[in-house]
Amino acid sequence: MSTTPVHDSSDSTALAAPALPHSPLYAPPGLTPHRWAAASRRLLAKLVGEFAYEEIVAPVESGRGSGHYALVLDDGSRLRFRARRGAYGSWRVDPASLTRAGETGAADAEAGAGDAEGSCTPFTDPLRFLMLSRRLLGIDGDTLGHLIRELTTTVAADAALDHTAATAAQLADLGYAELEGHQTGHPWIVLNKGRVGFSATDTARWAPEARTPVTLPWIAVSTRLAAYRGSRGLTRPALLYATELDPEVRAAFDGLLARRGLDPSGYLYLPVHPWQWDEVLVPLYAPAIADGSIVPLPTDGDLRLPQQSIRTFLNVDRPDRHTVKLPLSILNTLVWRGLPTRRTLAAPAVTSWVLGLRDDDPFLRDETRVILQGEVASVTVRHPLYDRLPEAPYQYKELLGAIWRQPLLTSLDPGERARTLAALLHTDPAGRALTAELVARSGLDPARWLARLFAALLPPLLHFLYRYGTVFSPHGENTIVVFDEHDVPVRLAIKDFVDDVNVSSVPLPEHDSMPAEVRDVLLTEDPGFLIQFIHSGLFVGVFRYLAPLCEEQLGVRESEFWSLVRAEILRHQARFPELKDRFEAFDLLTPRIERLCLNRNRLHLDGYRDRAERPHAAVHGTVENPLGAHRPPGA
């Protein structure tokens, strides 16, 4: 029975309910039935598609080539949907097609019995899906409990994004920092906004989709606990502070220490995330705060905007100042988002080595003009106890520090603008892709525009791989596309060196220039696996989604898309025939590659348990490589 009051609209004043006081409780915007249902439906489609890709589930087609699939859930009911298969064995599930049929025999469902549509009802709830498929997914009760929390907060964040969604045309006009706040997160990881540790109000203040510039407080830390590293003109802390702090701010910091009887020359300054200070640092560094080894300071006054990585802040008041990366002890997209002590210390040395490779190589320096956003300075703060316990959970060894990264905008030429590669996957509420908007503005034929995109992205990445046995992790958030004034891709910018640069475990002559400090901290991989950083980071992690989007909105067939990628690789190899042995060692055109799995880790490997080292992606079987040498271009 309806609970809506009925009254005569001619006398609405007399019957109006008394005004209620404003509630002090915060409710996120966008939590309406319509937006929740829409966000849930999209996320369920993503969940089914990515779990099928990683072979966590095995949908059965109801007729060869029909595109209709079914999954038998734990209670015998069937989840039915339409999907198209794509490169690397991927699944693109149609959200509107998700339905659930009542209990049936599992054998019948596996045989594809019954009509493809049948007597089904719409099914849009990913949370309900988890409850109905825990045995199908092979997850234990502890993991399921945490999954429900992460999945719920991810849907809520997606609904909030829908609440303030902009059109593709509006997004195309935004600057680099502002566009970041409209992105929907990791395309592959289902639980991409779990942010375990954040409250609802924390999310409203600190998440990138809040799009709220903030000021960051600073702290002073005694050099008994803190260490500084810098590169290329920033070898001393004073050189960094001269660029990052106005003279009056630096004087105020020094004066505050002096008034407490402390010598400023024995301290290092660094910004700190306010959430980290309240939730982690005050409880765990209380003795150091008590004895004056750590001193809270005011803000520097600059407004900064959190980026997609959530712990990285871009200075919007002074874009010429460095971007700062801070530890944030929340669990999100597989790992705790801290800053590992050893790698933070080594960040400037890694940057110096990588920049040296580029600056000494005419192809990288003059032809590709690749922009490397180096991590040029760092302050690392030890914890007196945790850093002495190798077996302690890694989250307790990544608590406090800061990394300063070279600003992007100062590296751009007049008329150039930058967007993360992830932005090219974005579609607006009307279904129009930002990529389609940019292609239209460029005036180029879509295939020609894509060829320009691949020519901007691939040559520097391939050259670092083949010439130097070195790879970045060129996923959508780390990889930045630089466009000219006509929105045509012209070159690449890349960031996040210390976390995501890996080198060949087989020594190369080009590694002789690598300092011991860099050699000790960089991860090494077998040449056969080193290619995974390009395959899984770029081809599987971005192009796997961009290719069908281009077919749907630009009319470029998926086979043509991958043919263009392959052609750019072959063009680069023809440009450097002297590296033929490297092309074979780092074989991107092998018929099959190992399937890396990002969702399996959470469900089956690490779950939510603590561990002493950061987890890595799982490997499960192999998939066909659309760039494989057995497949002629365009096939």
C-alpha positions as CSV (number, residue, x, y, z in Angstrom):
1,M,0.0,0.0,0.0
2,S,1.3,3.5,-0.9
3,T,2.5,5.6,2.0
4,T,2.3,8.8,0.0
5,P,0.0,11.3,1.8
6,V,-3.1,12.3,-0.1
7,H,-4.3,15.9,0.2
8,D,-6.1,18.7,-1.6
9,S,-3.5,20.6,-3.6
10,S,-5.6,23.8,-3.3
11,D,-4.8,24.0,0.4
12,S,-1.2,22.7,0.4
13,T,0.0,25.3,2.8
14,A,-2.3,24.2,5.5
15,L,-1.4,20.5,5.1
16,A,2.4,21.0,4.6
17,A,4.6,19.0,6.9
18,P,6.5,21.0,9.5
19,A,10.0,21.8,8.4
20,L,12.6,19.4,9.7
21,P,16.0,20.5,11.0
22,H,19.0,19.8,8.8
23,S,20.5,16.5,9.7
24,P,24.1,16.5,10.9
25,L,24.6,13.1,9.1
26,Y,26.4,13.1,5.8
27,A,24.8,11.2,2.9
28,P,26.8,11.1,-0.3
29,P,25.2,12.7,-3.4
30,G,24.0,10.4,-6.1
31,L,22.5,7.8,-3.7
32,T,19.2,7.7,-5.4
33,P,17.3,4.6,-6.7
34,H,17.9,5.5,-10.3
35,R,21.6,6.2,-10.0
36,W,22.3,3.3,-7.7
37,A,20.6,0.9,-10.1
38,A,22.5,2.3,-13.1
39,A,25.9,2.1,-11.4
40,S,25.1,-1.4,-10.0
41,R,24.1,-2.7,-13.5
42,R,27.3,-1.4,-15.1
43,L,29.5,-2.8,-12.3
44,L,27.8,-6.2,-12.5
45,A,28.5,-6.3,-16.2
46,K,32.1,-5.4,-15.5
47,L,32.4,-8.0,-12.8
48,V,31.0,-10.8,-14.9
49,G,33.2,-9.8,-17.9
50,E,36.4,-9.5,-15.9
51,F,35.8,-12.6,-13.8
52,A,35.2,-14.5,-17.1
53,Y,38.3,-13.1,-18.6
54,E,40.4,-14.3,-15.6
55,E,38.5,-17.7,-15.7
56,I,37.2,-17.2,-12.2
57,V,33.8,-18.1,-13.8
58,A,33.1,-20.0,-17.1
59,P,30.0,-18.7,-18.9
60,V,28.4,-21.2,-21.3
61,E,27.2,-20.0,-24.7
62,S,23.6,-21.0,-25.5
63,G,24.5,-21.7,-29.1
64,R,27.7,-21.4,-31.1
65,G,28.2,-17.8,-32.2
66,S,24.9,-16.7,-30.6
67,G,26.5,-14.2,-28.2
68,H,24.1,-15.4,-25.4
69,Y,25.7,-16.8,-22.3
70,A,24.6,-18.2,-18.9
71,L,26.2,-18.8,-15.5
72,V,24.7,-21.3,-13.1
73,L,24.6,-19.7,-9.6
74,D,24.8,-21.6,-6.3
75,D,21.1,-21.9,-5.9
76,G,20.7,-23.4,-9.4
77,S,19.3,-20.2,-11.0
78,R,21.0,-18.9,-14.1
79,L,22.5,-15.5,-14.8
80,R,22.0,-14.8,-18.5
81,F,23.5,-12.1,-20.6
82,R,24.8,-11.1,-24.0
83,A,28.5,-10.5,-24.6
84,R,30.9,-10.1,-27.4
85,R,34.3,-11.7,-27.2
86,G,37.4,-9.7,-28.0
87,A,41.2,-9.7,-28.1
88,Y,43.1,-11.6,-25.4
89,G,40.0,-13.6,-24.8
90,S,38.2,-10.6,-23.2
91,W,34.4,-10.3,-22.6
92,R,32.3,-7.2,-23.2
93,V,29.1,-7.8,-21.4
94,D,26.0,-5.8,-22.3
95,P,24.6,-4.4,-19.0
96,A,21.1,-4.1,-20.3
97,S,21.0,-7.9,-21.1
98,L,21.6,-9.2,-17.5
99,T,18.7,-11.3,-16.3
100,R,18.2,-14.1,-13.9
101,A,16.1,-17.2,-14.4
102,G,14.6,-19.3,-11.6
103,E,16.0,-22.6,-10.4
104,T,16.9,-25.0,-13.1
105,G,19.1,-28.1,-13.3
106,A,22.8,-27.2,-13.6
107,A,23.2,-29.8,-16.3
108,D,20.5,-28.2,-18.4
109,A,22.1,-24.8,-18.1
110,E,25.5,-26.2,-19.0
111,A,24.1,-27.7,-22.1
112,G,22.6,-24.4,-23.1
113,A,19.1,-25.8,-22.9
114,G,16.2,-23.5,-23.3
115,D,15.5,-20.2,-25.1
116,A,18.3,-17.6,-24.9
117,E,16.0,-15.2,-23.3
118,G,13.6,-17.5,-21.5
119,S,11.3,-16.3,-18.6
120,C,13.9,-14.2,-17.0
121,T,13.8,-11.1,-14.8
122,P,16.3,-8.2,-14.9
123,F,19.2,-8.7,-12.6
124,T,21.4,-5.7,-11.8
125,D,22.8,-6.2,-8.3
126,P,26.5,-7.1,-8.0
127,L,26.1,-7.5,-4.2
128,R,23.4,-10.0,-4.6
129,F,25.5,-11.8,-7.2
130,L,28.3,-12.3,-4.7
131,M,25.8,-13.8,-2.2
132,L,24.4,-16.1,-4.9
133,S,27.8,-17.3,-6.2
134,R,30.3,-17.7,-3.3
135,R,30.7,-21.4,-4.1
136,L,30.9,-20.7,-7.8
137,L,33.6,-18.0,-7.2
138,G,35.4,-20.2,-4.7
139,I,35.7,-17.6,-1.9
140,D,35.6,-18.1,1.8
141,G,33.4,-16.2,4.3
142,D,36.1,-13.8,5.5
143,T,36.9,-12.7,1.9
144,L,33.2,-12.4,1.0
145,G,32.6,-10.1,4.0
146,H,35.4,-7.7,2.9
147,L,34.4,-8.0,-0.8
148,I,30.9,-6.8,0.0
149,R,32.2,-3.7,1.7
150,E,34.6,-2.9,-1.1
151,L,32.0,-3.5,-3.8
152,T,29.4,-1.4,-2.0
153,T,31.7,1.6,-1.7
154,T,32.7,1.2,-5.3
155,V,29.1,1.3,-6.5
156,A,28.5,4.4,-4.2
157,A,31.5,6.2,-5.7
158,D,30.3,5.4,-9.2
159,A,26.8,6.7,-8.4
160,A,28.4,9.9,-7.1
161,L,30.3,10.2,-10.4
162,D,27.1,9.8,-12.3
163,H,25.5,12.6,-10.2
164,T,28.0,15.2,-11.5
165,A,28.9,13.6,-14.9
166,A,29.8,15.9,-17.8
167,T,29.5,15.5,-21.5
168,A,32.3,14.4,-23.7
169,A,32.5,17.9,-25.2
170,Q,32.8,19.4,-21.7
171,L,35.5,16.9,-20.7
172,A,37.5,17.7,-23.9
173,D,37.8,21.3,-22.7
174,L,39.0,20.5,-19.2
175,G,42.6,20.9,-18.1
176,Y,44.8,17.9,-17.2
177,A,44.2,18.2,-13.4
178,E,40.5,18.8,-13.6
179,L,39.8,16.0,-16.0
180,E,41.3,13.5,-13.5
181,G,38.4,14.1,-11.2
182,H,35.9,12.8,-13.8
183,Q,37.6,9.4,-14.4
184,T,35.9,6.2,-13.3
185,G,38.9,4.3,-12.1
186,H,40.8,1.2,-13.0
187,P,39.0,-0.5,-16.0
188,W,40.2,-4.0,-15.1
189,I,39.9,-4.2,-11.3
190,V,36.3,-4.6,-10.3
191,L,36.7,-3.2,-6.8
192,N,38.5,-0.1,-7.9
193,K,37.2,2.4,-5.3
194,G,37.1,0.2,-2.2
195,R,39.3,2.6,-0.2
196,V,39.2,0.5,2.9
197,G,39.9,2.9,5.8
198,F,38.1,5.9,4.4
199,S,34.8,7.0,5.9
200,A,32.0,8.5,3.7
201,T,33.1,12.1,4.7
202,D,36.8,11.2,4.0
203,T,35.8,10.1,0.5
204,A,33.8,13.3,0.0
205,R,36.8,15.4,1.0
206,W,39.8,13.4,-0.4
207,A,38.7,11.3,-3.4
208,P,39.6,12.6,-6.8
209,E,35.9,12.6,-7.9
210,A,35.3,15.2,-5.1
211,R,37.2,17.6,-7.3
212,T,38.0,19.7,-4.3
213,P,41.3,21.6,-4.1
214,V,42.8,21.5,-0.6
215,T,45.8,22.9,1.3
216,L,48.2,20.4,2.8
217,P,49.8,20.9,6.2
218,W,53.5,20.3,6.6
219,I,55.5,18.7,9.3
220,A,59.1,19.0,10.5
221,V,61.0,15.8,11.2
222,S,64.3,15.4,12.9
223,T,67.1,14.1,10.7
224,R,67.5,11.4,13.4
225,L,64.4,9.8,11.7
226,A,64.2,11.4,8.3
227,A,66.5,11.2,5.3
228,Y,66.5,13.4,2.1
229,R,67.5,12.4,-1.4
230,G,67.5,14.7,-4.4
231,S,68.7,14.7,-8.0
232,R,69.8,17.1,-10.7
233,G,70.1,20.4,-9.0
234,L,68.1,19.3,-5.9
235,T,70.9,17.5,-4.1
236,R,70.3,19.6,-0.9
237,P,67.0,20.1,0.9
238,A,67.4,23.9,0.8
239,L,67.3,23.7,-3.0
240,L,64.0,21.9,-3.0
241,Y,62.5,24.2,-0.4
242,A,63.6,27.3,-2.4
243,T,61.3,26.1,-5.3
244,E,58.5,24.7,-3.2
245,L,58.1,27.2,-0.3
246,D,57.7,31.0,-0.5
247,P,60.4,32.7,1.6
248,E,57.9,33.9,4.2
249,V,56.5,30.3,4.6
250,R,60.0,28.9,5.1
251,A,60.8,31.6,7.6
252,A,57.6,30.9,9.5
253,F,58.5,27.1,9.7
254,D,62.0,27.9,10.9
255,G,60.6,30.4,13.5
256,L,58.1,27.9,14.9
257,L,60.9,25.4,15.5
258,A,63.2,28.0,17.0
259,R,60.5,29.2,19.4
260,R,60.3,25.6,20.7
261,G,64.1,25.6,21.2
262,L,64.7,23.4,18.2
263,D,67.4,23.9,15.6
264,P,65.8,24.1,12.1
265,S,69.0,22.9,10.5
266,G,68.4,19.5,12.2
267,Y,65.0,19.1,10.6
268,L,63.5,18.2,7.2
269,Y,60.2,19.7,6.0
270,L,57.5,17.7,4.1
271,P,53.8,18.0,3.5
272,V,51.5,15.4,5.1
273,H,48.1,14.1,4.2
274,P,45.7,15.3,7.0
275,W,43.9,11.9,7.0
276,Q,47.2,10.1,7.4
277,W,48.2,12.4,10.3
278,D,44.9,11.8,12.2
279,E,44.4,8.1,11.5
280,V,48.0,6.8,11.4
281,L,50.8,9.1,12.3
282,V,49.6,10.5,15.6
283,P,48.8,7.0,17.0
284,L,52.0,5.3,15.6
285,Y,54.5,8.1,15.9
286,A,53.2,9.5,19.3
287,P,56.6,9.1,21.0
288,A,58.4,11.1,18.3
289,I,55.7,13.8,18.5
290,A,56.1,13.9,22.3
291,D,59.8,14.4,22.2
292,G,59.8,17.0,19.4
293,S,61.2,14.7,16.7
294,I,58.1,15.4,14.7
295,V,56.5,18.9,14.8
296,P,53.2,19.8,13.1
297,L,53.4,22.9,11.0
298,P,50.8,25.1,9.2
299,T,50.0,24.7,5.5
300,D,52.1,26.3,2.8
301,G,48.9,28.0,1.4
302,D,49.0,26.3,-2.0
303,L,45.9,24.6,-3.3
304,R,46.4,21.1,-4.5
305,L,44.1,18.7,-6.3
306,P,44.1,14.9,-5.6
307,Q,44.6,12.9,-8.8
308,Q,43.4,9.5,-9.8
309,S,46.1,7.8,-7.7
310,I,44.4,9.5,-4.7
311,R,47.7,10.0,-2.9
312,T,49.2,12.3,-5.5
313,F,48.5,16.0,-5.4
314,L,48.9,18.5,-8.3
315,N,49.6,22.1,-7.4
316,V,46.8,24.1,-9.0
317,D,47.9,27.5,-7.5
318,R,51.4,27.1,-8.8
319,P,51.5,24.6,-11.7
320,D,55.3,25.2,-12.0
321,R,55.8,23.6,-8.6
322,H,56.3,19.9,-8.1
323,T,53.5,17.3,-7.9
324,V,53.7,15.7,-4.5
325,K,53.1,12.0,-3.7
326,L,52.2,11.1,-0.1
327,P,51.6,7.8,1.7
328,L,48.0,7.0,2.5
329,S,47.3,3.9,4.5
330,I,44.1,2.8,2.8
331,L,43.6,-0.5,1.0
332,N,42.7,0.2,-2.6
333,T,43.1,-1.7,-5.9
334,L,45.0,-4.6,-4.3
335,V,47.6,-2.8,-2.1
336,W,48.0,-0.4,0.8
337,R,48.8,2.9,-0.7
338,G,51.8,3.8,1.3
339,L,55.4,4.7,0.3
340,P,57.9,1.9,0.7
341,T,60.9,3.2,2.6
342,R,63.7,1.8,0.4
343,R,62.1,2.7,-2.9
344,T,61.2,6.2,-1.7
345,L,64.9,6.8,-0.7
346,A,66.0,5.5,-4.1
347,A,63.4,7.4,-6.2
348,P,65.7,10.4,-7.2
349,A,68.5,8.0,-8.1
350,V,66.2,6.0,-10.3
351,T,65.0,9.2,-11.9
352,S,68.6,10.4,-12.6
353,W,69.4,7.1,-14.3
354,V,66.3,7.0,-16.5
355,L,66.6,10.6,-17.4
356,G,70.2,10.0,-18.3
357,L,69.2,7.2,-20.7
358,R,66.8,9.5,-22.5
359,D,69.1,12.6,-22.6
360,D,72.0,10.6,-24.1
361,D,69.8,8.9,-26.7
362,P,69.0,11.1,-29.8
363,F,66.0,9.0,-30.7
364,L,64.3,9.5,-27.3
365,R,65.5,13.0,-26.7
366,D,65.0,14.6,-30.2
367,E,62.7,12.4,-32.2
368,T,60.1,11.1,-29.7
369,R,60.7,14.0,-27.3
370,V,59.2,11.7,-24.6
371,I,58.5,13.5,-21.3
372,L,59.6,11.7,-18.2
373,Q,58.0,13.1,-15.1
374,G,60.9,12.3,-12.8
375,E,60.6,11.8,-9.1
376,V,63.4,14.3,-8.3
377,A,63.3,14.5,-4.5
378,S,62.2,12.5,-1.5
379,V,62.0,12.6,2.2
380,T,61.7,9.2,4.0
381,V,60.8,8.9,7.6
382,R,61.7,5.7,9.4
383,H,59.5,4.2,12.1
384,P,61.7,3.3,15.1
385,L,60.2,-0.1,15.6
386,Y,58.4,-1.3,12.4
387,D,61.4,-0.7,10.2
388,R,63.4,-3.2,12.3
389,L,60.8,-6.0,11.9
390,P,61.1,-7.7,8.5
391,E,58.1,-9.9,9.2
392,A,55.8,-7.0,10.0
393,P,53.0,-6.3,7.6
394,Y,54.3,-4.1,4.8
395,Q,51.6,-1.4,5.4
396,Y,53.5,-0.5,8.6
397,K,56.7,0.1,6.7
398,E,55.2,2.7,4.3
399,L,53.8,5.2,6.8
400,L,55.5,8.5,6.4
401,G,57.4,10.3,3.6
402,A,57.0,12.4,0.5
403,I,58.1,12.2,-3.1
404,W,58.3,15.4,-5.3
405,R,57.7,14.8,-9.0
406,Q,58.5,17.1,-11.9
407,P,55.5,19.1,-12.9
408,L,53.9,18.1,-16.2
409,L,52.6,21.4,-17.6
410,T,56.1,23.1,-17.6
411,S,57.2,20.4,-20.1
412,L,54.5,21.1,-22.6
413,D,55.0,23.2,-25.7
414,P,52.7,26.2,-26.4
415,G,49.4,24.8,-27.7
416,E,50.0,21.3,-26.3
417,R,47.7,19.8,-23.8
418,A,47.8,16.5,-21.8
419,R,45.3,13.9,-20.8
420,T,45.9,10.5,-19.2
421,L,45.5,7.5,-21.4
422,A,42.7,6.3,-19.1
423,A,40.6,9.3,-20.1
424,L,40.3,7.9,-23.7
425,L,38.2,5.1,-22.2
426,H,35.6,7.5,-20.7
427,T,32.1,7.7,-22.0
428,D,29.6,10.4,-21.0
429,P,26.0,9.9,-19.8
430,A,24.8,9.9,-23.4
431,G,27.2,7.1,-24.2
432,R,29.6,9.3,-26.2
433,A,33.3,8.5,-25.7
434,L,35.8,11.2,-25.1
435,T,37.9,9.6,-27.8
436,A,35.1,10.1,-30.3
437,E,34.9,13.8,-29.4
438,L,38.7,14.2,-29.8
439,V,38.7,12.4,-33.1
440,A,35.9,14.7,-34.4
441,R,37.8,17.8,-33.2
442,S,41.0,16.7,-34.9
443,G,39.5,16.5,-38.3
444,L,41.4,13.3,-39.0
445,D,40.0,10.0,-40.3
446,P,39.6,7.8,-37.2
447,A,42.1,5.2,-38.4
448,R,44.6,7.9,-39.1
449,W,44.0,9.4,-35.6
450,L,44.6,6.0,-34.0
451,A,47.8,5.5,-36.0
452,R,49.0,8.9,-34.7
453,L,48.1,7.7,-31.1
454,F,50.1,4.6,-31.5
455,A,53.0,6.5,-33.1
456,A,53.1,8.8,-30.1
457,L,52.9,6.1,-27.4
458,L,54.8,3.1,-28.7
459,P,58.2,4.2,-30.0
460,P,59.6,5.5,-26.7
461,L,58.2,2.5,-24.8
462,L,59.6,0.1,-27.4
463,H,63.0,1.8,-27.5
464,F,63.4,1.6,-23.7
465,L,62.5,-2.1,-23.9
466,Y,64.7,-3.1,-26.8
467,R,67.7,-0.8,-26.4
468,Y,67.9,-0.7,-22.6
469,G,66.0,-3.8,-21.3
470,T,63.9,-1.4,-19.3
471,V,60.1,-1.1,-19.0
472,F,57.7,1.3,-17.4
473,S,54.2,0.2,-16.4
474,P,52.3,2.1,-19.1
475,H,48.8,1.6,-17.6
476,G,46.1,4.3,-18.1
477,E,46.9,6.4,-15.1
478,N,50.7,6.4,-15.6
479,T,50.6,7.0,-19.3
480,I,49.8,10.5,-20.5
481,V,49.0,11.4,-24.1
482,V,50.2,14.9,-25.2
483,F,48.0,16.4,-27.9
484,D,48.6,19.3,-30.2
485,E,46.2,22.3,-30.6
486,H,44.0,20.2,-32.9
487,D,43.7,17.3,-30.4
488,V,45.9,15.1,-32.5
489,P,48.2,12.8,-30.3
490,V,51.9,13.9,-30.7
491,R,54.0,12.5,-27.9
492,L,54.1,10.5,-24.7
493,A,54.6,11.5,-21.1
494,I,55.2,8.8,-18.4
495,K,55.5,8.8,-14.7
496,D,55.9,6.7,-11.6
497,F,59.4,5.4,-12.0
498,V,60.4,3.9,-8.6
499,D,57.2,1.8,-8.2
500,D,56.8,0.8,-11.9
501,V,60.2,0.6,-13.6
502,N,61.5,-2.9,-14.1
503,V,64.7,-4.1,-15.9
504,S,65.8,-7.3,-17.5
505,S,67.3,-9.9,-15.2
506,V,69.6,-10.9,-18.1
507,P,72.4,-8.3,-17.9
508,L,72.8,-6.0,-20.9
509,P,75.8,-3.7,-21.7
510,E,73.4,-0.7,-21.4
511,H,73.0,-1.6,-17.7
512,D,76.6,-0.9,-16.9
513,S,75.8,2.8,-16.3
514,M,73.2,1.8,-13.6
515,P,74.3,3.0,-10.1
516,A,74.4,0.4,-7.4
517,E,71.7,2.2,-5.5
518,V,69.4,1.8,-8.5
519,R,70.4,-1.7,-9.2
520,D,69.5,-2.7,-5.6
521,V,66.0,-1.3,-5.7
522,L,64.7,-1.9,-9.2
523,L,62.8,-5.1,-9.7
524,T,64.1,-7.5,-12.4
525,E,62.2,-9.9,-14.6
526,D,63.1,-12.6,-17.1
527,P,63.0,-11.1,-20.7
528,G,60.1,-13.4,-21.5
529,F,58.1,-11.8,-18.7
530,L,59.4,-8.3,-19.0
531,I,57.1,-7.8,-22.0
532,Q,54.1,-8.4,-19.7
533,F,54.4,-4.8,-18.5
534,I,53.6,-3.5,-22.0
535,H,51.1,-6.3,-22.8
536,S,49.2,-6.2,-19.5
537,G,49.8,-2.6,-18.7
538,L,49.0,-1.1,-22.1
539,F,47.5,-3.7,-24.5
540,V,45.4,-5.7,-22.1
541,G,44.9,-3.0,-19.5
542,V,43.9,-0.2,-21.9
543,F,43.7,-1.2,-25.6
544,R,41.5,-4.2,-24.7
545,Y,38.8,-1.7,-23.8
546,L,39.7,1.0,-26.4
547,A,39.5,-1.3,-29.4
548,P,35.8,-2.3,-29.1
549,L,35.0,1.3,-28.1
550,C,36.6,2.5,-31.4
551,E,34.7,-0.1,-33.4
552,E,31.4,1.0,-31.8
553,Q,31.9,4.8,-32.0
554,L,34.5,5.3,-34.8
555,G,33.8,2.5,-37.2
556,V,37.3,1.1,-36.9
557,R,37.1,-2.7,-36.7
558,E,38.9,-4.4,-33.9
559,S,41.1,-6.3,-36.3
560,E,42.1,-3.0,-37.9
561,F,42.9,-1.5,-34.5
562,W,45.3,-4.3,-33.6
563,S,46.7,-4.3,-37.1
564,L,47.6,-0.7,-36.6
565,V,49.3,-1.5,-33.3
566,R,51.3,-4.4,-34.9
567,A,52.3,-2.1,-37.8
568,E,53.8,0.4,-35.4
569,I,55.8,-2.3,-33.6
570,L,57.1,-3.6,-37.0
571,R,57.9,0.0,-38.1
572,H,60.0,0.5,-35.0
573,Q,61.8,-2.7,-35.5
574,A,62.6,-1.8,-39.1
575,R,64.0,1.5,-37.8
576,F,66.5,-0.3,-35.6
577,P,67.6,-3.5,-37.4
578,E,70.7,-3.7,-35.3
579,L,68.5,-4.7,-32.3
580,K,67.2,-7.8,-34.0
581,D,68.4,-10.1,-31.1
582,R,66.5,-7.9,-28.6
583,F,63.3,-8.1,-30.7
584,E,63.6,-11.9,-30.3
585,A,64.5,-11.8,-26.6
586,F,61.7,-9.3,-25.8
587,D,59.1,-10.9,-28.2
588,L,55.9,-8.8,-28.2
589,L,54.6,-10.8,-31.2
590,T,54.6,-14.2,-29.7
591,P,51.5,-16.2,-30.5
592,R,50.4,-16.5,-26.9
593,I,51.1,-14.7,-23.6
594,E,50.6,-15.5,-20.0
595,R,47.3,-14.2,-18.6
596,L,47.9,-11.9,-15.7
597,C,45.0,-11.6,-13.3
598,L,44.3,-8.6,-11.1
599,N,41.0,-9.8,-9.6
600,R,42.1,-13.3,-8.7
601,N,44.6,-11.9,-6.2
602,R,41.8,-10.5,-4.0
603,L,39.5,-13.5,-4.4
604,H,41.9,-16.4,-4.2
605,L,45.5,-15.6,-3.4
606,D,45.9,-12.8,-0.8
607,G,42.4,-11.9,0.1
608,Y,42.6,-9.4,2.9
609,R,45.3,-10.9,4.9
610,D,48.4,-9.0,6.0
611,R,51.7,-9.9,4.5
612,A,55.3,-8.7,4.8
613,E,55.7,-7.9,1.1
614,R,53.4,-6.2,-1.4
615,P,51.3,-8.7,-3.5
616,H,51.7,-9.1,-7.2
617,A,49.3,-10.0,-10.0
618,A,48.4,-13.7,-10.3
619,V,49.2,-15.6,-13.5
620,H,46.6,-18.1,-14.8
621,G,47.1,-19.9,-18.1
622,T,47.7,-18.2,-21.4
623,V,45.7,-16.1,-23.9
624,E,46.1,-15.6,-27.7
625,N,48.1,-12.6,-28.6
626,P,46.2,-10.4,-31.2
627,L,49.7,-9.2,-32.3
628,G,51.0,-12.7,-32.7
629,A,53.4,-13.4,-35.6
630,H,51.2,-16.2,-36.9
631,R,48.4,-13.7,-37.6
632,P,49.0,-11.4,-40.6
633,P,48.1,-7.7,-40.2
634,G,44.4,-7.1,-40.6
635,A,43.4,-10.7,-40.1
